[in-house]
């Protein structure tokens, strides 16, 4: 058995914090939102969990109403106002682009690929987010987002097009699940491509 030293105990504490921190913060935020809605409704209707149901129904209702032309114009107007408001613009555009990358008509994570970014014959699972990097002065390059295992974080690499292999046999959700799970989730069998020398 390993001897427990102060340094080792501190290391275990930090490892535990890294594992529990994101989970506890997420659970707490969800609880806080639902508890707030519940506390508003409690004087009128004292049903535990009603806040959760109200939020889910509200989100579905907003999604439904957004399909109508008038609501679409209203959303577009609010979007334009927030896009032009100093200070809020940066945060709003970041959050909006993040959500649109995963869902909706503008979702970006649809072209899953293998990208060679570190060493020859070492490949990472990623997603093409920009097909043309000419604005950066880099013709025949693409922007690839590479998610990190067990995290929502990731990195963007600008990669030569020849260092990309498309993965048409795997859909975007399977590719993301594979990358984020550290490669332990199941994926369909893929025929390996012939190596170009």
C-alpha positions as CSV (number, residue, x, y, z in Angstrom):
1,X,0.0,0.0,0.0
2,X,1.2,3.5,-0.9
3,X,2.4,5.6,2.0
4,X,0.1,8.6,2.6
5,X,2.1,11.8,2.5
6,X,0.7,15.3,2.6
7,X,1.5,15.8,-1.1
8,X,-0.3,12.5,-2.0
9,X,-3.3,13.5,0.1
10,X,-3.4,16.9,-1.6
11,X,-3.2,15.2,-5.0
12,X,-6.1,12.9,-4.1
13,X,-8.1,15.9,-2.9
14,X,-7.5,17.8,-6.1
15,X,-8.4,14.7,-8.2
16,X,-11.6,14.3,-6.2
17,X,-12.4,17.9,-6.7
18,X,-11.8,17.7,-10.5
19,X,-14.2,14.7,-10.7
20,X,-16.9,16.0,-8.3
21,X,-16.7,19.8,-9.1
22,X,-18.4,19.9,-12.5
23,X,-21.0,17.3,-11.4
24,X,-21.9,19.1,-8.2
25,X,-22.0,22.5,-9.8
26,X,-24.3,21.2,-12.6
27,X,-26.6,19.4,-10.1
28,X,-26.6,22.5,-7.9
29,X,-27.5,24.9,-10.8
30,X,-30.3,22.6,-12.0
31,X,-31.6,22.3,-8.4
32,X,-31.4,26.1,-7.8
33,X,-33.3,26.9,-11.0
34,X,-36.1,24.4,-10.3
35,X,-36.2,25.3,-6.6
36,X,-36.6,29.0,-7.5
37,X,-39.5,28.2,-9.9
38,X,-41.0,25.9,-7.2
39,X,-40.7,28.6,-4.5
40,X,-42.6,31.0,-6.8
41,X,-45.4,28.5,-7.4
42,X,-45.5,27.1,-3.9
43,X,-47.8,29.7,-2.3
44,X,-50.3,29.0,-5.1
45,X,-49.8,25.3,-5.7
46,X,-47.7,23.2,-3.3
47,X,-46.7,20.3,-5.6
48,X,-43.0,19.3,-5.3
49,X,-41.3,19.2,-8.7
50,X,-43.9,21.4,-10.4
51,X,-41.1,23.9,-11.2
52,X,-39.3,21.2,-13.3
53,X,-42.5,20.5,-15.2
54,X,-43.2,24.2,-15.8
55,X,-39.7,24.8,-17.2
56,X,-39.8,21.8,-19.5
57,X,-43.3,22.9,-20.8
58,X,-42.0,26.5,-21.2
59,X,-39.0,25.4,-23.3
60,X,-41.2,23.2,-25.5
61,X,-43.7,26.0,-25.9
62,X,-41.0,28.5,-26.9
63,X,-39.7,26.0,-29.5
64,X,-43.2,25.5,-30.8
65,X,-43.9,29.2,-31.1
66,X,-40.6,29.9,-32.8
67,X,-41.8,28.0,-35.8
68,X,-44.4,30.7,-36.5
69,X,-43.5,33.7,-38.7
70,X,-44.4,36.4,-36.2
71,X,-42.4,34.7,-33.4
72,X,-39.5,34.2,-35.8
73,X,-39.5,38.0,-36.5
74,X,-39.6,38.8,-32.8
75,X,-36.7,36.4,-32.0
76,X,-34.8,38.0,-34.9
77,X,-35.4,41.5,-33.4
78,X,-34.3,40.4,-29.9
79,X,-31.3,38.7,-31.5
80,X,-30.3,42.0,-33.3
81,X,-30.7,44.1,-30.2
82,X,-28.5,41.8,-28.1
83,X,-26.0,41.6,-30.9
84,X,-25.6,45.4,-30.8
85,X,-25.5,45.9,-27.1
86,X,-22.0,46.6,-25.8
87,X,-20.8,44.2,-23.2
88,X,-23.7,41.7,-23.7
89,X,-22.8,41.2,-27.4
90,X,-19.7,39.0,-26.7
91,X,-21.4,36.8,-24.1
92,X,-24.6,36.4,-26.1
93,X,-23.0,35.6,-29.4
94,X,-20.7,33.0,-27.8
95,X,-23.6,31.3,-26.0
96,X,-25.8,31.4,-29.1
97,X,-23.1,30.1,-31.4
98,X,-22.3,27.3,-28.9
99,X,-25.9,26.1,-28.8
100,X,-26.3,26.5,-32.6
101,X,-23.2,24.3,-33.1
102,X,-25.0,21.4,-31.5
103,X,-28.6,21.8,-32.6
104,X,-30.9,23.7,-35.0
105,X,-30.6,24.6,-38.6
106,X,-27.1,26.0,-38.3
107,X,-25.5,23.2,-36.4
108,X,-21.9,22.8,-37.1
109,X,-20.9,19.5,-35.7
110,X,-22.2,17.4,-38.6
111,X,-18.9,16.6,-40.5
112,X,-17.1,14.2,-38.2
113,X,-13.6,13.4,-39.2
114,X,-10.3,12.0,-38.1
115,X,-7.6,14.7,-38.0
116,X,-3.8,14.2,-37.9
117,X,-2.6,17.1,-35.7
118,X,0.2,15.8,-33.5
119,X,2.3,13.1,-35.0
120,X,2.2,11.1,-38.3
121,X,-0.3,8.3,-38.0
122,X,-1.8,9.5,-34.8
123,X,-5.4,10.6,-35.4
124,X,-8.0,12.4,-33.3
125,X,-11.8,12.4,-33.7
126,X,-13.1,15.9,-34.5
127,X,-15.6,18.0,-36.5
128,X,-15.0,20.4,-39.4
129,X,-16.4,23.7,-38.3
130,X,-15.1,25.8,-41.2
131,X,-14.5,24.5,-44.7
132,X,-12.6,27.5,-46.0
133,X,-9.8,29.3,-44.1
134,X,-8.9,31.7,-46.9
135,X,-9.8,34.6,-44.7
136,X,-6.9,33.5,-42.5
137,X,-4.6,33.4,-45.6
138,X,-4.6,29.6,-45.5
139,X,-6.0,28.1,-48.7
140,X,-6.7,24.3,-48.7
141,X,-7.0,24.3,-44.9
142,X,-10.0,23.6,-42.7
143,X,-10.9,24.4,-39.1
144,X,-11.4,21.3,-37.0
145,X,-12.9,21.2,-33.5
146,X,-11.4,18.4,-31.4
147,X,-13.4,17.6,-28.2
148,X,-11.6,16.5,-25.0
149,X,-12.4,13.3,-23.2
150,X,-14.7,13.6,-20.2
151,X,-15.1,17.3,-20.8
152,X,-17.2,19.8,-22.8
153,X,-14.0,21.6,-23.6
154,X,-12.0,21.2,-26.8
155,X,-9.5,22.9,-29.1
156,X,-9.8,24.3,-32.6
157,X,-7.0,23.4,-35.1
158,X,-6.4,24.7,-38.5
159,X,-5.4,21.6,-40.5
160,X,-4.3,21.0,-44.1
161,X,-7.2,19.3,-45.9
162,X,-5.0,16.3,-46.8
163,X,-4.6,15.5,-43.0
164,X,-8.4,15.0,-42.7
165,X,-10.3,11.7,-43.1
166,X,-14.0,11.8,-43.4
167,X,-16.1,9.4,-41.3
168,X,-19.3,8.8,-43.2
169,X,-20.1,5.5,-41.5
170,X,-20.4,7.2,-38.1
171,X,-23.0,9.9,-37.3
172,X,-22.0,13.1,-35.4
173,X,-23.6,12.0,-32.1
174,X,-21.6,8.7,-32.2
175,X,-18.4,10.5,-33.0
176,X,-18.9,13.0,-30.2
177,X,-19.8,10.2,-27.7
178,X,-16.7,8.3,-28.7
179,X,-14.4,11.3,-28.3
180,X,-15.9,12.5,-25.0
181,X,-16.0,9.0,-23.5
182,X,-12.3,8.6,-24.1
183,X,-12.9,6.1,-26.8
184,X,-14.7,3.5,-24.7
185,X,-18.2,3.9,-26.3
186,X,-19.1,1.5,-29.1
187,X,-19.1,2.7,-32.7
188,X,-20.0,0.9,-36.0
189,X,-17.2,-1.1,-37.6
190,X,-15.3,1.1,-40.2
191,X,-13.2,-0.3,-43.0
192,X,-9.7,1.3,-42.6
193,X,-8.5,3.5,-45.4
194,X,-5.4,2.6,-47.3
195,X,-2.4,4.6,-46.1
196,X,-1.0,7.1,-48.6
197,X,2.8,7.0,-48.8
